[in-house]
């Protein structure tokens, strides 16, 4: 019985450590997303030319979306393959539609 309790304590200790590391990653990610938002606002407030500001803001937005999917929507966890495939498929379709519209408009 004592051996069984030791094994349960080891499992609980391991799970607590995993939860602590996961929370640390989520907090770091959240702080990075806040920083990206502040940078985007600073770029707009600085009066940077649109030709430089728009691509920078779009890059920051894409990185933020990646963080949202990966950490806060738990796409990195096991068992989320189907939702991940659907989301990434939707992103792919959106890119194709945007490229198609851009081609139709500017060609």
C-alpha positions as CSV (number, residue, x, y, z in Angstrom):
1,X,0.0,0.0,0.0
2,X,2.8,2.4,0.8
3,X,4.5,1.7,-2.6
4,X,1.2,2.6,-4.3
5,X,1.0,5.9,-2.4
6,X,4.5,6.8,-3.5
7,X,3.6,6.1,-7.1
8,X,0.5,8.3,-6.9
9,X,2.6,11.1,-5.2
10,X,5.1,10.9,-8.1
11,X,2.4,11.1,-10.7
12,X,0.8,14.0,-8.9
13,X,4.1,15.8,-8.6
14,X,4.8,15.2,-12.3
15,X,1.4,16.5,-13.2
16,X,1.8,19.6,-11.0
17,X,5.2,20.3,-12.7
18,X,3.6,19.9,-16.1
19,X,0.8,22.3,-15.2
20,X,3.3,24.8,-13.8
21,X,5.3,24.7,-17.0
22,X,2.2,25.0,-19.2
23,X,1.0,28.1,-17.2
24,X,4.5,29.6,-17.5
25,X,4.3,29.2,-21.3
26,X,0.8,30.7,-21.5
27,X,1.8,33.7,-19.4
28,X,4.9,34.3,-21.6
29,X,2.7,34.0,-24.7
30,X,0.1,36.4,-23.3
31,X,2.8,39.0,-22.5
32,X,4.3,38.6,-26.0
33,X,0.8,39.2,-27.6
34,X,0.3,42.3,-25.4
35,X,3.8,43.5,-26.5
36,X,2.9,42.9,-30.2
37,X,-0.3,44.9,-29.7
38,X,1.6,47.8,-28.1
39,X,4.1,47.7,-31.0
40,X,1.3,47.8,-33.5
41,X,-0.3,50.8,-31.8
42,X,3.2,52.5,-31.5
43,X,3.7,52.0,-35.3
44,X,0.4,53.6,-36.1
45,X,0.9,56.4,-33.6
46,X,4.4,57.2,-34.8
47,X,3.1,58.2,-38.2
48,X,5.3,55.7,-40.1
49,X,4.5,55.6,-43.8
50,X,1.8,53.1,-44.7
51,X,4.1,51.2,-47.1
52,X,6.1,50.2,-44.0
53,X,3.5,50.2,-41.3
54,X,0.9,47.9,-43.0
55,X,3.3,45.0,-43.7
56,X,4.7,45.2,-40.2
57,X,1.3,45.2,-38.6
58,X,0.2,42.3,-40.8
59,X,3.2,40.3,-39.7
60,X,2.5,41.0,-36.1
61,X,-1.1,40.0,-36.6
62,X,-0.2,36.7,-38.2
63,X,2.2,35.9,-35.4
64,X,-0.5,36.7,-32.8
65,X,-3.0,34.5,-34.6
66,X,-0.4,31.7,-34.5
67,X,0.1,32.1,-30.8
68,X,-3.7,32.2,-30.3
69,X,-4.1,28.9,-32.2
70,X,-1.1,27.1,-30.7
71,X,-1.4,28.0,-27.1
72,X,-4.8,29.3,-26.2
73,X,-6.9,27.1,-28.5
74,X,-4.7,24.1,-27.5
75,X,-3.8,23.1,-31.0
76,X,-0.5,21.7,-29.7
77,X,-2.3,19.2,-27.5
78,X,-3.0,15.6,-28.6
79,X,-6.5,14.9,-29.9
80,X,-6.9,18.2,-31.7
81,X,-5.9,17.1,-35.1
82,X,-9.3,17.4,-36.8
83,X,-10.0,21.0,-35.5
84,X,-6.5,22.0,-36.4
85,X,-6.9,20.6,-39.9
86,X,-10.1,22.4,-40.3
87,X,-8.7,25.7,-39.1
88,X,-5.6,25.4,-41.2
89,X,-7.7,24.4,-44.2
90,X,-9.8,27.5,-43.6
91,X,-6.7,29.7,-43.5
92,X,-5.5,28.2,-46.8
93,X,-8.9,28.8,-48.4
94,X,-8.9,32.4,-47.2
95,X,-5.4,32.9,-48.6
96,X,-6.5,31.5,-51.9
97,X,-9.6,33.7,-52.0
98,X,-7.5,36.8,-51.2
99,X,-5.0,36.0,-53.9
100,X,-7.7,35.4,-56.4
101,X,-9.5,38.6,-55.6
102,X,-6.2,40.5,-55.8
103,X,-5.5,38.9,-59.2
104,X,-8.9,39.8,-60.5
105,X,-8.7,43.4,-59.3
106,X,-5.2,44.3,-60.3
107,X,-4.6,42.2,-63.4
